[in-house]
Amino acid sequence: MKRTRAQIKAEMMQRVEKEIDELLEWREGSAPPNLSQFEEEILKARQGISQAMIEGLLSGEESQGPVEAPQCPHCQVAMENKGKRDKVVETRLGTLRLRREYYVCPRCRAGFFPPG
């Protein structure tokens, strides 16, 4: 079932609040930090927030994938659905773990995770 805009926003806001709480806890629990230490902690929080945003937007996108089995780009035959599989994707925002439908070509055995 596709999530609503409000549901996606609530999930993202929860993760942003978690990152802010962790940043404030770090500040309260450490000796007075210098500017470089502030920057380092803020960059860590920013990475967590960025990952939360992309995960929030991508989550559920697999349900918008192809209804028909995709064609193998090499053999041009319909690929077989092998069910949901985990996929780790390295992005500029960090490592994402996705659960998507996985297709395999019956001829050449090439695999594919829609939407791409």
Number of C-alpha atoms within 10 A of each C-alpha: 5 12 13 9 9 9 12 18 15 13 14 21 16 12 19 19 12 15 20 17 13 14 17 12 11 14 15 10 9 8 8 10 11 8 8 9 12 14 12 11 16 15 12 13 19 16 16 18 21 18 20 21 20 15 17 20 15 13 16 17 14 17 14 10 16 11 7 9 15 21 16 21 12 10 14 11 15 17 24 18 17 11 10 14 12 12 14 10 11 10 10 9 15 12 11 15 11 18 15 21 20 18 24 20 21 14 13 12 13 14 16 20 20 17 13 5
